Amino acid sequence: MDIKLNNVALPQFVEEIINLFYNLAVEKDIYLESKFNSPNHLFAVDQDKIEKILVNLLSNAFKNTAADG
């Protein structure tokens, strides 16, 4: 398993992934928000792996959260 590190502004990266779930949040009337204390610091991460992890976490959260959650 290769790791491909890139310097990423993590808040922007996470926000892009969260935006993928915006329509589902509206559809299920689920409040979705992100907050970051370090706005533009760069982090060395494997973008593909982090994206898969975050999409998996959010997918599971939406599956297990009732409407109006």
HTML snippet that shows the backbone in 3Dmol.js (N, CA, C, O; Angstrom):
<script src="https://3Dmol.org/build/3Dmol-min.js"></script>
<div id="view" style="width:600px;height:400px;position:relative"></div>
<script>
const pdb = `
ATOM      1  N   MET A   1       0.841  -1.172   0.000  1.00  0.00           N
ATOM      2  CA  MET A   1       0.000   0.000   0.000  1.00  0.00           C
ATOM      3  C   MET A   1       0.889   1.238   0.000  1.00  0.00           C
ATOM      4  O   MET A   1       1.578   1.519   0.980  1.00  0.00           O
ATOM      5  N   ASP A   2       0.866   1.966  -1.097  1.00  0.00           N
ATOM      6  CA  ASP A   2       1.677   3.167  -1.214  1.00  0.00           C
ATOM      7  C   ASP A   2       0.970   4.365  -0.606  1.00  0.00           C
ATOM      8  O   ASP A   2      -0.251   4.497  -0.692  1.00  0.00           O
ATOM      9  N   ILE A   3       1.748   5.222   0.000  1.00  0.00           N
ATOM     10  CA  ILE A   3       1.229   6.473   0.537  1.00  0.00           C
ATOM     11  C   ILE A   3       1.781   7.605  -0.318  1.00  0.00           C
ATOM     12  O   ILE A   3       2.990   7.718  -0.516  1.00  0.00           O
ATOM     13  N   LYS A   4       0.891   8.427  -0.812  1.00  0.00           N
ATOM     14  CA  LYS A   4       1.278   9.563  -1.657  1.00  0.00           C
ATOM     15  C   LYS A   4       0.954  10.848  -0.902  1.00  0.00           C
ATOM     16  O   LYS A   4      -0.188  11.306  -0.894  1.00  0.00           O
ATOM     17  N   LEU A   5       1.965  11.418  -0.273  1.00  0.00           N
ATOM     18  CA  LEU A   5       1.750  12.610   0.531  1.00  0.00           C
ATOM     19  C   LEU A   5       1.749  13.866  -0.326  1.00  0.00           C
ATOM     20  O   LEU A   5       2.584  14.042  -1.213  1.00  0.00           O
ATOM     21  N   ASN A   6       0.799  14.720  -0.038  1.00  0.00           N
ATOM     22  CA  ASN A   6       0.692  16.041  -0.657  1.00  0.00           C
ATOM     23  C   ASN A   6       0.432  17.044   0.443  1.00  0.00           C
ATOM     24  O   ASN A   6      -0.219  16.720   1.437  1.00  0.00           O
ATOM     25  N   ASN A   7       0.930  18.255   0.281  1.00  0.00           N
ATOM     26  CA  ASN A   7       0.607  19.321   1.221  1.00  0.00           C
ATOM     27  C   ASN A   7      -0.778  19.850   0.872  1.00  0.00           C
ATOM     28  O   ASN A   7      -1.027  20.279  -0.254  1.00  0.00           O
ATOM     29  N   VAL A   8      -1.675  19.812   1.856  1.00  0.00           N
ATOM     30  CA  VAL A   8      -3.074  20.148   1.626  1.00  0.00           C
ATOM     31  C   VAL A   8      -3.539  21.126   2.696  1.00  0.00           C
ATOM     32  O   VAL A   8      -3.213  20.970   3.872  1.00  0.00           O
ATOM     33  N   ALA A   9      -4.302  22.133   2.283  1.00  0.00           N
ATOM     34  CA  ALA A   9      -4.999  22.995   3.241  1.00  0.00           C
ATOM     35  C   ALA A   9      -6.209  22.195   3.703  1.00  0.00           C
ATOM     36  O   ALA A   9      -7.250  22.185   3.046  1.00  0.00           O
ATOM     37  N   LEU A  10      -6.060  21.534   4.825  1.00  0.00           N
ATOM     38  CA  LEU A  10      -7.054  20.566   5.282  1.00  0.00           C
ATOM     39  C   LEU A  10      -8.465  21.132   5.413  1.00  0.00           C
ATOM     40  O   LEU A  10      -9.411  20.459   5.001  1.00  0.00           O
ATOM     41  N   PRO A  11      -8.658  22.323   5.959  1.00  0.00           N
ATOM     42  CA  PRO A  11     -10.033  22.837   6.052  1.00  0.00           C
ATOM     43  C   PRO A  11     -10.737  22.928   4.701  1.00  0.00           C
ATOM     44  O   PRO A  11     -11.907  22.562   4.587  1.00  0.00           O
ATOM     45  N   GLN A  12     -10.044  23.408   3.691  1.00  0.00           N
ATOM     46  CA  GLN A  12     -10.650  23.506   2.358  1.00  0.00           C
ATOM     47  C   GLN A  12     -10.937  22.124   1.786  1.00  0.00           C
ATOM     48  O   GLN A  12     -11.981  21.900   1.173  1.00  0.00           O
ATOM     49  N   PHE A  13     -10.015  21.212   1.989  1.00  0.00           N
ATOM     50  CA  PHE A  13     -10.174  19.843   1.491  1.00  0.00           C
ATOM     51  C   PHE A  13     -11.385  19.173   2.138  1.00  0.00           C
ATOM     52  O   PHE A  13     -12.202  18.557   1.454  1.00  0.00           O
ATOM     53  N   VAL A  14     -11.493  19.298   3.449  1.00  0.00           N
ATOM     54  CA  VAL A  14     -12.616  18.692   4.181  1.00  0.00           C
ATOM     55  C   VAL A  14     -13.928  19.352   3.762  1.00  0.00           C
ATOM     56  O   VAL A  14     -14.938  18.672   3.588  1.00  0.00           O
ATOM     57  N   GLU A  15     -13.913  20.664   3.602  1.00  0.00           N
ATOM     58  CA  GLU A  15     -15.122  21.385   3.198  1.00  0.00           C
ATOM     59  C   GLU A  15     -15.633  20.894   1.845  1.00  0.00           C
ATOM     60  O   GLU A  15     -16.841  20.764   1.650  1.00  0.00           O
ATOM     61  N   GLU A  16     -14.734  20.623   0.923  1.00  0.00           N
ATOM     62  CA  GLU A  16     -15.129  20.100  -0.391  1.00  0.00           C
ATOM     63  C   GLU A  16     -15.822  18.750  -0.254  1.00  0.00           C
ATOM     64  O   GLU A  16     -16.800  18.478  -0.950  1.00  0.00           O
ATOM     65  N   ILE A  17     -15.326  17.921   0.626  1.00  0.00           N
ATOM     66  CA  ILE A  17     -15.941  16.605   0.834  1.00  0.00           C
ATOM     67  C   ILE A  17     -17.293  16.757   1.514  1.00  0.00           C
ATOM     68  O   ILE A  17     -18.257  16.088   1.141  1.00  0.00           O
ATOM     69  N   ILE A  18     -17.366  17.626   2.500  1.00  0.00           N
ATOM     70  CA  ILE A  18     -18.640  17.857   3.186  1.00  0.00           C
ATOM     71  C   ILE A  18     -19.693  18.361   2.199  1.00  0.00           C
ATOM     72  O   ILE A  18     -20.864  17.990   2.289  1.00  0.00           O
ATOM     73  N   ASN A  19     -19.277  19.198   1.270  1.00  0.00           N
ATOM     74  CA  ASN A  19     -20.218  19.732   0.281  1.00  0.00           C
ATOM     75  C   ASN A  19     -20.831  18.645  -0.588  1.00  0.00           C
ATOM     76  O   ASN A  19     -21.914  18.837  -1.141  1.00  0.00           O
ATOM     77  N   LEU A  20     -20.161  17.514  -0.716  1.00  0.00           N
ATOM     78  CA  LEU A  20     -20.721  16.390  -1.465  1.00  0.00           C
ATOM     79  C   LEU A  20     -21.991  15.863  -0.799  1.00  0.00           C
ATOM     80  O   LEU A  20     -22.825  15.233  -1.450  1.00  0.00           O
ATOM     81  N   PHE A  21     -22.132  16.122   0.496  1.00  0.00           N
ATOM     82  CA  PHE A  21     -23.260  15.603   1.274  1.00  0.00           C
ATOM     83  C   PHE A  21     -24.334  16.663   1.518  1.00  0.00           C
ATOM     84  O   PHE A  21     -25.314  16.408   2.218  1.00  0.00           O
ATOM     85  N   TYR A  22     -24.148  17.845   0.941  1.00  0.00           N
ATOM     86  CA  TYR A  22     -25.074  18.946   1.195  1.00  0.00           C
ATOM     87  C   TYR A  22     -26.512  18.585   0.804  1.00  0.00           C
ATOM     88  O   TYR A  22     -27.432  18.777   1.599  1.00  0.00           O
ATOM     89  N   ASN A  23     -26.713  18.068  -0.407  1.00  0.00           N
ATOM     90  CA  ASN A  23     -28.069  17.732  -0.862  1.00  0.00           C
ATOM     91  C   ASN A  23     -28.714  16.675   0.023  1.00  0.00           C
ATOM     92  O   ASN A  23     -29.905  16.757   0.325  1.00  0.00           O
ATOM     93  N   LEU A  24     -27.948  15.701   0.432  1.00  0.00           N
ATOM     94  CA  LEU A  24     -28.480  14.665   1.315  1.00  0.00           C
ATOM     95  C   LEU A  24     -28.862  15.256   2.668  1.00  0.00           C
ATOM     96  O   LEU A  24     -29.875  14.870   3.251  1.00  0.00           O
ATOM     97  N   ALA A  25     -28.063  16.184   3.165  1.00  0.00           N
ATOM     98  CA  ALA A  25     -28.374  16.837   4.445  1.00  0.00           C
ATOM     99  C   ALA A  25     -29.687  17.617   4.328  1.00  0.00           C
ATOM    100  O   ALA A  25     -30.518  17.564   5.235  1.00  0.00           O
ATOM    101  N   VAL A  26     -29.874  18.325   3.241  1.00  0.00           N
ATOM    102  CA  VAL A  26     -31.109  19.078   3.031  1.00  0.00           C
ATOM    103  C   VAL A  26     -32.290  18.116   2.921  1.00  0.00           C
ATOM    104  O   VAL A  26     -33.344  18.330   3.520  1.00  0.00           O
ATOM    105  N   GLU A  27     -32.091  17.066   2.151  1.00  0.00           N
ATOM    106  CA  GLU A  27     -33.139  16.069   1.935  1.00  0.00           C
ATOM    107  C   GLU A  27     -33.600  15.427   3.242  1.00  0.00           C
ATOM    108  O   GLU A  27     -34.795  15.209   3.446  1.00  0.00           O
ATOM    109  N   LYS A  28     -32.650  15.128   4.123  1.00  0.00           N
ATOM    110  CA  LYS A  28     -32.979  14.481   5.390  1.00  0.00           C
ATOM    111  C   LYS A  28     -33.165  15.483   6.537  1.00  0.00           C
ATOM    112  O   LYS A  28     -33.385  15.095   7.684  1.00  0.00           O
ATOM    113  N   ASP A  29     -33.074  16.770   6.210  1.00  0.00           N
ATOM    114  CA  ASP A  29     -33.198  17.835   7.202  1.00  0.00           C
ATOM    115  C   ASP A  29     -32.213  17.624   8.358  1.00  0.00           C
ATOM    116  O   ASP A  29     -32.572  17.676   9.534  1.00  0.00           O
ATOM    117  N   ILE A  30     -30.955  17.384   7.969  1.00  0.00           N
ATOM    118  CA  ILE A  30     -29.877  17.174   8.929  1.00  0.00           C
ATOM    119  C   ILE A  30     -28.967  18.387   8.906  1.00  0.00           C
ATOM    120  O   ILE A  30     -28.542  18.843   7.845  1.00  0.00           O
ATOM    121  N   TYR A  31     -28.674  18.899  10.087  1.00  0.00           N
ATOM    122  CA  TYR A  31     -27.787  20.054  10.213  1.00  0.00           C
ATOM    123  C   TYR A  31     -26.352  19.586  10.042  1.00  0.00           C
ATOM    124  O   TYR A  31     -25.889  18.703  10.764  1.00  0.00           O
ATOM    125  N   LEU A  32     -25.653  20.177   9.091  1.00  0.00           N
ATOM    126  CA  LEU A  32     -24.272  19.791   8.774  1.00  0.00           C
ATOM    127  C   LEU A  32     -23.407  21.036   8.797  1.00  0.00           C
ATOM    128  O   LEU A  32     -23.668  21.997   8.074  1.00  0.00           O
ATOM    129  N   GLU A  33     -22.368  21.017   9.634  1.00  0.00           N
ATOM    130  CA  GLU A  33     -21.506  22.185   9.781  1.00  0.00           C
ATOM    131  C   GLU A  33     -20.076  21.731  10.036  1.00  0.00           C
ATOM    132  O   GLU A  33     -19.840  20.673  10.621  1.00  0.00           O
ATOM    133  N   SER A  34     -19.135  22.537   9.593  1.00  0.00           N
ATOM    134  CA  SER A  34     -17.725  22.272   9.897  1.00  0.00           C
ATOM    135  C   SER A  34     -17.100  23.539  10.458  1.00  0.00           C
ATOM    136  O   SER A  34     -17.426  24.647  10.033  1.00  0.00           O
ATOM    137  N   LYS A  35     -16.198  23.363  11.417  1.00  0.00           N
ATOM    138  CA  LYS A  35     -15.483  24.488  12.013  1.00  0.00           C
ATOM    139  C   LYS A  35     -14.016  24.104  12.145  1.00  0.00           C
ATOM    140  O   LYS A  35     -13.688  22.978  12.519  1.00  0.00           O
ATOM    141  N   PHE A  36     -13.143  25.048  11.835  1.00  0.00           N
ATOM    142  CA  PHE A  36     -11.713  24.801  11.928  1.00  0.00           C
ATOM    143  C   PHE A  36     -11.045  25.952  12.662  1.00  0.00           C
ATOM    144  O   PHE A  36     -11.397  27.116  12.468  1.00  0.00           O
ATOM    145  N   ASN A  37     -10.083  25.618  13.500  1.00  0.00           N
ATOM    146  CA  ASN A  37      -9.328  26.636  14.220  1.00  0.00           C
ATOM    147  C   ASN A  37      -8.088  27.073  13.451  1.00  0.00           C
ATOM    148  O   ASN A  37      -7.571  28.166  13.683  1.00  0.00           O
ATOM    149  N   SER A  38      -7.616  26.252  12.558  1.00  0.00           N
ATOM    150  CA  SER A  38      -6.411  26.585  11.778  1.00  0.00           C
ATOM    151  C   SER A  38      -6.787  26.660  10.306  1.00  0.00           C
ATOM    152  O   SER A  38      -6.734  25.655   9.598  1.00  0.00           O
ATOM    153  N   PRO A  39      -7.165  27.840   9.846  1.00  0.00           N
ATOM    154  CA  PRO A  39      -7.785  27.964   8.525  1.00  0.00           C
ATOM    155  C   PRO A  39      -6.949  27.502   7.337  1.00  0.00           C
ATOM    156  O   PRO A  39      -7.471  26.777   6.490  1.00  0.00           O
ATOM    157  N   ASN A  40      -5.700  27.876   7.234  1.00  0.00           N
ATOM    158  CA  ASN A  40      -4.980  27.564   6.005  1.00  0.00           C
ATOM    159  C   ASN A  40      -3.635  26.887   6.226  1.00  0.00           C
ATOM    160  O   ASN A  40      -2.758  26.961   5.366  1.00  0.00           O
ATOM    161  N   HIS A  41      -3.465  26.243   7.343  1.00  0.00           N
ATOM    162  CA  HIS A  41      -2.211  25.522   7.539  1.00  0.00           C
ATOM    163  C   HIS A  41      -2.177  24.323   6.599  1.00  0.00           C
ATOM    164  O   HIS A  41      -3.202  23.693   6.338  1.00  0.00           O
ATOM    165  N   LEU A  42      -1.005  24.023   6.105  1.00  0.00           N
ATOM    166  CA  LEU A  42      -0.854  22.875   5.216  1.00  0.00           C
ATOM    167  C   LEU A  42      -0.498  21.632   6.017  1.00  0.00           C
ATOM    168  O   LEU A  42       0.282  21.687   6.968  1.00  0.00           O
ATOM    169  N   PHE A  43      -1.080  20.521   5.619  1.00  0.00           N
ATOM    170  CA  PHE A  43      -0.819  19.242   6.252  1.00  0.00           C
ATOM    171  C   PHE A  43      -0.389  18.255   5.176  1.00  0.00           C
ATOM    172  O   PHE A  43      -0.931  18.263   4.071  1.00  0.00           O
ATOM    173  N   ALA A  44       0.571  17.416   5.489  1.00  0.00           N
ATOM    174  CA  ALA A  44       1.011  16.377   4.563  1.00  0.00           C
ATOM    175  C   ALA A  44       0.099  15.168   4.738  1.00  0.00           C
ATOM    176  O   ALA A  44       0.159  14.482   5.758  1.00  0.00           O
ATOM    177  N   VAL A  45      -0.743  14.910   3.743  1.00  0.00           N
ATOM    178  CA  VAL A  45      -1.695  13.800   3.823  1.00  0.00           C
ATOM    179  C   VAL A  45      -1.771  13.099   2.475  1.00  0.00           C
ATOM    180  O   VAL A  45      -1.408  13.662   1.443  1.00  0.00           O
ATOM    181  N   ASP A  46      -2.242  11.879   2.504  1.00  0.00           N
ATOM    182  CA  ASP A  46      -2.572  11.152   1.286  1.00  0.00           C
ATOM    183  C   ASP A  46      -4.034  11.492   0.983  1.00  0.00           C
ATOM    184  O   ASP A  46      -4.944  10.951   1.610  1.00  0.00           O
ATOM    185  N   GLN A  47      -4.250  12.382   0.030  1.00  0.00           N
ATOM    186  CA  GLN A  47      -5.586  12.890  -0.254  1.00  0.00           C
ATOM    187  C   GLN A  47      -6.594  11.792  -0.575  1.00  0.00           C
ATOM    188  O   GLN A  47      -7.729  11.831  -0.100  1.00  0.00           O
ATOM    189  N   ASP A  48      -6.190  10.826  -1.369  1.00  0.00           N
ATOM    190  CA  ASP A  48      -7.114   9.752  -1.740  1.00  0.00           C
ATOM    191  C   ASP A  48      -7.578   8.966  -0.523  1.00  0.00           C
ATOM    192  O   ASP A  48      -8.763   8.669  -0.378  1.00  0.00           O
ATOM    193  N   LYS A  49      -6.646   8.636   0.339  1.00  0.00           N
ATOM    194  CA  LYS A  49      -7.000   7.850   1.531  1.00  0.00           C
ATOM    195  C   LYS A  49      -7.853   8.658   2.509  1.00  0.00           C
ATOM    196  O   LYS A  49      -8.829   8.148   3.059  1.00  0.00           O
ATOM    197  N   ILE A  50      -7.481   9.914   2.721  1.00  0.00           N
ATOM    198  CA  ILE A  50      -8.264  10.760   3.627  1.00  0.00           C
ATOM    199  C   ILE A  50      -9.665  10.983   3.063  1.00  0.00           C
ATOM    200  O   ILE A  50     -10.644  10.978   3.809  1.00  0.00           O
ATOM    201  N   GLU A  51      -9.763  11.176   1.756  1.00  0.00           N
ATOM    202  CA  GLU A  51     -11.081  11.358   1.146  1.00  0.00           C
ATOM    203  C   GLU A  51     -11.946  10.118   1.342  1.00  0.00           C
ATOM    204  O   GLU A  51     -13.121  10.234   1.688  1.00  0.00           O
ATOM    205  N   LYS A  52     -11.384   8.941   1.126  1.00  0.00           N
ATOM    206  CA  LYS A  52     -12.145   7.698   1.328  1.00  0.00           C
ATOM    207  C   LYS A  52     -12.606   7.565   2.767  1.00  0.00           C
ATOM    208  O   LYS A  52     -13.742   7.164   3.023  1.00  0.00           O
ATOM    209  N   ILE A  53     -11.734   7.898   3.707  1.00  0.00           N
ATOM    210  CA  ILE A  53     -12.085   7.807   5.130  1.00  0.00           C
ATOM    211  C   ILE A  53     -13.222   8.770   5.465  1.00  0.00           C
ATOM    212  O   ILE A  53     -14.195   8.380   6.110  1.00  0.00           O
ATOM    213  N   LEU A  54     -13.102  10.019   5.032  1.00  0.00           N
ATOM    214  CA  LEU A  54     -14.127  11.008   5.345  1.00  0.00           C
ATOM    215  C   LEU A  54     -15.461  10.690   4.686  1.00  0.00           C
ATOM    216  O   LEU A  54     -16.512  10.839   5.310  1.00  0.00           O
ATOM    217  N   VAL A  55     -15.429  10.252   3.430  1.00  0.00           N
ATOM    218  CA  VAL A  55     -16.671   9.879   2.749  1.00  0.00           C
ATOM    219  C   VAL A  55     -17.319   8.701   3.465  1.00  0.00           C
ATOM    220  O   VAL A  55     -18.539   8.672   3.628  1.00  0.00           O
ATOM    221  N   ASN A  56     -16.528   7.741   3.889  1.00  0.00           N
ATOM    222  CA  ASN A  56     -17.061   6.595   4.617  1.00  0.00           C
ATOM    223  C   ASN A  56     -17.685   7.027   5.941  1.00  0.00           C
ATOM    224  O   ASN A  56     -18.791   6.598   6.273  1.00  0.00           O
ATOM    225  N   LEU A  57     -16.986   7.872   6.699  1.00  0.00           N
ATOM    226  CA  LEU A  57     -17.511   8.362   7.979  1.00  0.00           C
ATOM    227  C   LEU A  57     -18.816   9.135   7.794  1.00  0.00           C
ATOM    228  O   LEU A  57     -19.784   8.907   8.520  1.00  0.00           O
ATOM    229  N   LEU A  58     -18.840  10.046   6.826  1.00  0.00           N
ATOM    230  CA  LEU A  58     -20.047  10.833   6.601  1.00  0.00           C
ATOM    231  C   LEU A  58     -21.196   9.967   6.079  1.00  0.00           C
ATOM    232  O   LEU A  58     -22.346  10.163   6.473  1.00  0.00           O
ATOM    233  N   SER A  59     -20.897   9.024   5.205  1.00  0.00           N
ATOM    234  CA  SER A  59     -21.936   8.121   4.698  1.00  0.00           C
ATOM    235  C   SER A  59     -22.566   7.347   5.843  1.00  0.00           C
ATOM    236  O   SER A  59     -23.789   7.240   5.932  1.00  0.00           O
ATOM    237  N   ASN A  60     -21.732   6.811   6.716  1.00  0.00           N
ATOM    238  CA  ASN A  60     -22.256   6.065   7.861  1.00  0.00           C
ATOM    239  C   ASN A  60     -23.043   6.960   8.810  1.00  0.00           C
ATOM    240  O   ASN A  60     -24.065   6.547   9.358  1.00  0.00           O
ATOM    241  N   ALA A  61     -22.566   8.184   9.001  1.00  0.00           N
ATOM    242  CA  ALA A  61     -23.275   9.124   9.879  1.00  0.00           C
ATOM    243  C   ALA A  61     -24.652   9.426   9.316  1.00  0.00           C
ATOM    244  O   ALA A  61     -25.626   9.467  10.067  1.00  0.00           O
ATOM    245  N   PHE A  62     -24.755   9.639   8.010  1.00  0.00           N
ATOM    246  CA  PHE A  62     -26.051   9.917   7.412  1.00  0.00           C
ATOM    247  C   PHE A  62     -26.974   8.698   7.448  1.00  0.00           C
ATOM    248  O   PHE A  62     -28.182   8.844   7.639  1.00  0.00           O
ATOM    249  N   LYS A  63     -26.427   7.524   7.270  1.00  0.00           N
ATOM    250  CA  LYS A  63     -27.237   6.305   7.327  1.00  0.00           C
ATOM    251  C   LYS A  63     -27.813   6.101   8.718  1.00  0.00           C
ATOM    252  O   LYS A  63     -28.915   5.573   8.862  1.00  0.00           O
ATOM    253  N   ASN A  64     -27.076   6.516   9.744  1.00  0.00           N
ATOM    254  CA  ASN A  64     -27.479   6.245  11.122  1.00  0.00           C
ATOM    255  C   ASN A  64     -28.019   7.458  11.867  1.00  0.00           C
ATOM    256  O   ASN A  64     -28.143   7.434  13.091  1.00  0.00           O
ATOM    257  N   THR A  65     -28.338   8.516  11.132  1.00  0.00           N
ATOM    258  CA  THR A  65     -28.927   9.711  11.741  1.00  0.00           C
ATOM    259  C   THR A  65     -30.334   9.883  11.209  1.00  0.00           C
ATOM    260  O   THR A  65     -30.561   9.915  10.000  1.00  0.00           O
ATOM    261  N   ALA A  66     -31.274   9.994  12.135  1.00  0.00           N
ATOM    262  CA  ALA A  66     -32.664  10.168  11.746  1.00  0.00           C
ATOM    263  C   ALA A  66     -32.876  11.555  11.148  1.00  0.00           C
ATOM    264  O   ALA A  66     -32.082  12.469  11.368  1.00  0.00           O
ATOM    265  N   ALA A  67     -33.956  11.693  10.393  1.00  0.00           N
ATOM    266  CA  ALA A  67     -34.315  13.001   9.855  1.00  0.00           C
ATOM    267  C   ALA A  67     -34.458  13.996  11.003  1.00  0.00           C
ATOM    268  O   ALA A  67     -34.822  13.617  12.116  1.00  0.00           O
ATOM    269  N   ASP A  68     -34.177  15.249  10.734  1.00  0.00           N
ATOM    270  CA  ASP A  68     -34.169  16.315  11.747  1.00  0.00           C
ATOM    271  C   ASP A  68     -33.041  16.150  12.725  1.00  0.00           C
ATOM    272  O   ASP A  68     -33.114  16.654  13.845  1.00  0.00           O
ATOM    273  N   GLY A  69     -31.995  15.453  12.327  1.00  0.00           N
ATOM    274  CA  GLY A  69     -30.864  15.195  13.232  1.00  0.00           C
ATOM    275  C   GLY A  69     -29.847  16.297  13.223  1.00  0.00           C
ATOM    276  O   GLY A  69     -28.845  16.218  13.933  1.00  0.00           O
TER     277      GLY A  69
END
`;
const viewer = $3Dmol.createViewer("view");
viewer.addModel(pdb, "pdb");
viewer.setStyle({}, {cartoon: {color: "spectrum"}});
viewer.zoomTo();
viewer.render();
</script>
